[in-house]
């Protein structure tokens, strides 16, 4: 476990669902339990990932930017495109890019076709760090989830359906 508290003797979300039902909100009880469970899992996964990325002096946000740049054809993207692809606010992109620049993992370069725009370009050090961090995360987190492969695919597909319904992608 990555949280500081010991495991509880009972599932507090199941108790909350029971309270919802007793309060007359039967039609929303399962939805509340699902949303609360997803949020709790997100907290746990982010804590685990951030703990593993500390070995590389990265946060998950910084790691995502490095991997996005690493996967691009030229290793560079406009800052606005980074925010769009990672679905984060421009101010967050600016902050992350500044930190990665300070660490020598990316460099800012003028856009060749648009003088008003700046590109973030991954450096060799950034690419090496991103690769090492990915190999580490694959071993310590991504390949160790407590679901078998079929269940991982099924959960992903169901969550993708919800994301699509919310307009996350077309």
Secondary structure, DSSP 8 states (H G I E B T S, - for coil): --SSS---SS-HHHHHHHHHHHTT-HHHHHHHHHHHHHHHHHHHHHHHHHHHHGGGT--HHHHHHHHHHHHSSSSEEEHHHHHHHHT--HHHHHHHHHHHHHTTSEEEEE-SS-TT-EEEEE-HHHHHHHHHHHHHHHHHTGGG-SS-HHHHHHHHHHHHHHHHHTTS--
